[in-house]
Amino acid sequence: MNDLLQHPLVQQLIELAFAEDIGEGDHTSLATIPEHSKGRSIIVAKEEGILAGVELARHIFHKIDAALDIKILVADGSTLQKGDVVMDITGNPISMLTAERTVLNFMQRLSGVATQTHRYTKVLTGLHTKILDTRKTTPGLRLLEKWAVTVGGGMNHRMGLYDMLLIKDNHVDFAGGISQAIQAAKQYLQSRNLNLAIEVETRNLEEVKRVMECGGVQRIMLDNFSVAQLAEAVQYINRSYETEASGGITLATLRDYAETGVDFISSGALTHSVKSLDLSMRVG
């Protein structure tokens, strides 16, 4: 997390959060609390879940006021119970209250992602299959949300459009077919001296066969296959390539799909359908 905190996009995101919430200052706190007063507050879990973002919270508090004394009582990745005290903050109450909403917004969202991911990974216990996130993330929050997925026990798919070639159905249709798309992708990488993995989305077993005939890819995505169709495709591929299932797989059907032996299952629900974990800050 320490390296992530220094990432330019994360720093910009924090500054944007300050700008939209604090603006020219927390007038309520400035008006009601003596300037040089001292106080203590705590952050408390109001429900069960997986904690993510406590180190980020400390970083945000210290960007507001480096003099705040912060004790982290529960580490990122830990299981929270209702009533657990996550963090103890001592210092200027105006600084605490100025940072409060930004801190909680990040922690609640990231803990929600970690908690959701943990639910999925529990279903896969004992199986070969790993759960992957997608690019269906909150704009601006991708680096942090994908980090929270790993805190919950999941794995990251590509970070963006720049670190992997994923030839999807629209690419195939615009390119004139799977073979044409794969060949163009390989030529593109070679001409630019790029070392990026190629994954190809397939919609049926016939497309899987065409990918394998063409070759030169690392992973085959099996999109919107039924469990029976996925089992047939995984058996046909026979570990010649990595396999990934996607499309319409829910928490209720996850294990059935995983039991086919597919290497990965990707789910946008890890990040796009998340309930934030309920946390609050109160006077200690």
C-alpha positions in Angstrom: 0.0 0.0 0.0 2.9 2.4 0.7 3.9 2.5 -3.0 0.3 3.0 -4.1 -0.1 5.9 -1.7 2.7 7.7 -3.6 1.3 7.0 -7.0 0.5 10.3 -8.9 -3.1 9.2 -9.7 -3.8 8.5 -6.0 -2.3 11.8 -4.9 -4.4 13.6 -7.5 -7.5 11.7 -6.4 -7.0 12.8 -2.7 -6.5 16.4 -3.7 -9.7 16.2 -5.8 -11.6 14.8 -2.8 -10.3 17.6 -0.7 -11.3 20.2 -3.3 -14.9 18.9 -3.6 -15.5 18.5 0.1 -13.3 21.1 1.9 -13.1 23.9 -0.6 -11.9 27.0 1.2 -12.3 25.4 4.6 -14.5 23.6 7.1 -16.4 26.7 8.2 -18.6 24.7 10.7 -15.6 23.4 12.6 -13.7 26.6 12.4 -16.7 28.5 13.8 -17.5 26.2 16.7 -14.2 24.7 18.0 -11.4 26.7 19.6 -8.4 26.9 17.2 -5.8 25.3 19.5 -8.0 22.7 21.3 -7.1 19.1 21.7 -9.3 16.0 21.4 -9.6 12.4 20.6 -11.7 10.5 18.2 -12.1 6.9 17.0 -13.2 5.1 13.9 -15.6 2.3 14.6 -17.0 -0.6 12.5 -20.8 -0.6 12.4 -21.0 -4.0 10.7 -19.0 -7.1 9.8 -16.6 -7.1 6.8 -13.1 -7.0 5.6 -11.2 -3.8 6.3 -9.4 -2.0 3.5 -8.0 1.6 3.4 -6.8 2.2 7.0 -3.3 3.1 5.8 -4.8 5.4 3.2 -6.9 6.9 6.0 -3.8 7.7 8.0 -2.2 9.2 4.9 -5.2 11.5 4.4 -5.3 12.6 8.0 -1.7 13.5 7.9 -2.1 15.5 4.6 -4.6 17.6 6.6 -2.5 17.8 9.7 0.9 16.0 10.1 0.7 16.6 13.9 -2.2 14.3 14.4 -1.3 11.2 16.5 -2.8 8.2 14.8 -2.9 4.6 16.1 -4.0 1.9 13.7 -5.7 -0.8 15.8 -6.8 -3.1 13.0 -4.7 -3.8 9.9 -5.9 -3.8 6.3 -7.2 -7.2 5.3 -8.5 -8.0 8.8 -12.0 -9.3 9.5 -14.1 -6.7 11.3 -16.9 -7.3 13.8 -19.5 -4.8 14.6 -18.1 -2.4 17.3 -14.5 -3.0 16.5 -12.3 0.2 16.9 -10.2 0.5 13.8 -8.3 3.7 14.5 -7.5 6.1 17.4 -6.8 9.7 16.5 -5.5 12.4 18.9 -4.9 16.1 18.2 -6.7 19.1 16.8 -10.4 18.3 16.5 -10.8 20.8 13.6 -8.2 18.8 11.6 -10.0 15.5 12.4 -13.4 16.8 11.3 -12.1 18.4 8.2 -10.6 15.1 7.1 -13.5 12.9 8.4 -15.7 12.5 5.4 -12.9 12.0 2.9 -11.4 9.4 5.1 -14.7 7.5 5.6 -15.7 7.7 2.0 -12.5 6.0 0.9 -12.4 3.4 3.7 -16.1 2.5 3.4 -15.9 2.0 -0.4 -12.6 0.1 -0.4 -13.8 -2.1 2.6 -17.0 -2.8 0.6 -14.9 -4.0 -2.4 -12.7 -6.2 -0.1 -15.7 -7.6 1.6 -17.5 -8.4 -1.7 -14.4 -10.1 -3.0 -13.9 -12.1 0.1 -17.4 -13.6 -0.4 -16.5 -14.8 -3.8 -13.1 -16.2 -2.8 -14.8 -18.2 0.0 -17.1 -19.9 -2.5 -14.0 -21.0 -4.4 -12.3 -22.6 -1.4 -10.5 -25.8 -2.4 -10.8 -25.2 -6.1 -8.2 -24.4 -8.7 -10.1 -21.3 -10.1 -9.2 -17.8 -9.1 -11.5 -14.8 -9.1 -10.6 -11.7 -11.2 -11.8 -8.2 -11.3 -12.6 -6.2 -14.4 -12.3 -2.6 -15.7 -15.8 -1.9 -14.4 -14.5 0.4 -11.7 -15.5 3.8 -10.3 -13.8 6.4 -12.5 -10.7 7.7 -10.7 -10.8 5.0 -8.1 -9.4 2.1 -10.2 -6.0 1.7 -8.6 -7.5 1.7 -5.1 -10.5 -0.5 -6.0 -8.2 -3.1 -7.7 -5.9 -3.0 -4.6 -9.0 -3.6 -2.4 -9.8 -6.7 -4.6 -6.4 -8.1 -3.7 -7.0 -7.3 0.0 -10.2 -9.4 -0.2 -8.3 -12.4 -1.7 -9.0 -11.8 -5.4 -6.6 -11.2 -8.3 -6.4 -8.3 -10.8 -7.1 -8.6 -14.4 -5.5 -6.0 -16.7 -5.2 -2.5 -15.1 -6.3 -0.7 -18.2 -6.2 -0.7 -22.0 -2.4 -0.3 -21.9 -1.1 -3.4 -20.2 -2.7 -6.2 -22.1 -4.4 -6.9 -25.4 -8.0 -8.2 -24.8 -9.6 -8.9 -28.2 -13.3 -8.8 -27.5 -16.3 -9.5 -29.8 -16.4 -5.9 -31.0 -12.8 -6.0 -32.0 -13.3 -9.3 -33.8 -16.3 -8.0 -35.7 -14.6 -4.7 -36.7 -11.5 -6.7 -37.7 -13.4 -9.1 -39.9 -12.9 -12.2 -37.8 -10.9 -13.8 -35.1 -8.0 -14.9 -37.2 -7.6 -11.4 -38.7 -7.8 -9.8 -35.2 -5.2 -12.1 -33.7 -2.8 -11.7 -36.6 -3.2 -7.9 -36.5 -2.5 -7.9 -32.8 0.6 -10.0 -33.1 1.9 -7.7 -35.9 1.1 -4.6 -33.8 3.1 -5.9 -30.8 6.0 -6.9 -33.0 6.2 -3.6 -34.9 6.3 -1.7 -31.6 8.5 -4.1 -29.7 5.9 -4.6 -27.0 5.8 -7.6 -24.7 2.1 -7.7 -23.8 -0.1 -10.8 -23.3 -3.0 -11.4 -25.7 -6.4 -12.7 -24.6 -9.2 -13.4 -27.0 -12.9 -13.5 -26.1 -14.9 -16.3 -27.6 -18.7 -16.8 -27.8 -18.9 -20.5 -28.7 -16.8 -23.6 -29.2 -16.3 -22.9 -32.9 -14.6 -19.6 -32.0 -12.4 -21.4 -29.5 -11.3 -23.7 -32.2 -10.4 -20.8 -34.5 -8.3 -19.2 -31.7 -6.4 -22.4 -31.2 -5.8 -22.9 -34.9 -4.4 -19.4 -35.1 -2.4 -19.6 -31.8 0.0 -17.0 -30.4 -2.3 -16.0 -27.5 -2.0 -16.5 -23.8 -5.6 -16.8 -22.6 -9.0 -17.6 -24.0 -12.0 -16.0 -22.5 -15.2 -18.0 -22.6 -18.0 -15.4 -22.5 -21.6 -16.2 -21.5 -21.1 -20.0 -21.8 -23.4 -22.2 -19.8 -21.8 -24.5 -17.2 -22.1 -27.5 -19.6 -20.6 -25.5 -22.5 -17.8 -24.2 -20.3 -16.9 -27.7 -19.2 -16.8 -28.8 -22.8 -14.6 -25.9 -23.8 -12.2 -26.2 -20.9 -11.8 -29.9 -21.7 -11.2 -29.2 -25.4 -8.5 -26.5 -24.6 -6.9 -29.0 -22.2 -4.6 -26.4 -20.6 -3.0 -25.5 -23.9 -4.0 -21.9 -23.0 -5.2 -20.2 -19.8 -8.9 -20.1 -19.6 -11.2 -17.4 -18.2 -15.0 -17.6 -17.8 -17.0 -14.4 -17.8 -20.5 -13.1 -18.3 -23.6 -13.6 -16.1 -21.8 -15.6 -13.4 -23.3 -14.8 -10.0 -22.3 -15.7 -6.4 -25.0 -18.4 -6.5 -23.6 -20.0 -9.7 -19.9 -19.3 -9.1 -18.9 -22.7 -7.7 -20.7 -24.6 -10.5 -18.7 -22.7 -13.1 -15.4 -23.1 -11.1 -15.9 -26.9 -10.8 -15.4 -27.1 -14.6 -11.7 -26.5 -14.0 -11.5 -23.1 -15.6 -8.4 -21.1 -14.5 -10.1 -17.8 -13.9 -13.6 -16.3 -13.5 -13.9 -12.5 -14.0 -16.7 -10.6 -12.3 -17.5 -6.9 -12.6 -19.6 -7.3 -9.5 -16.4 -7.2 -7.4 -16.3 -3.4 -8.0 -19.5 -2.2 -9.8 -22.1 -3.7 -7.5 -20.7 -3.1 -4.0 -22.3 -1.8 -0.8 -19.9 0.3 1.2 -19.0 -1.0 4.6 -20.6 1.1 7.4 -17.9 2.9 9.4 -18.1 6.0 11.6 -15.9 8.4 13.4 -16.9 9.6 16.8 -15.5 11.4 19.8 -13.4 9.0 21.8 
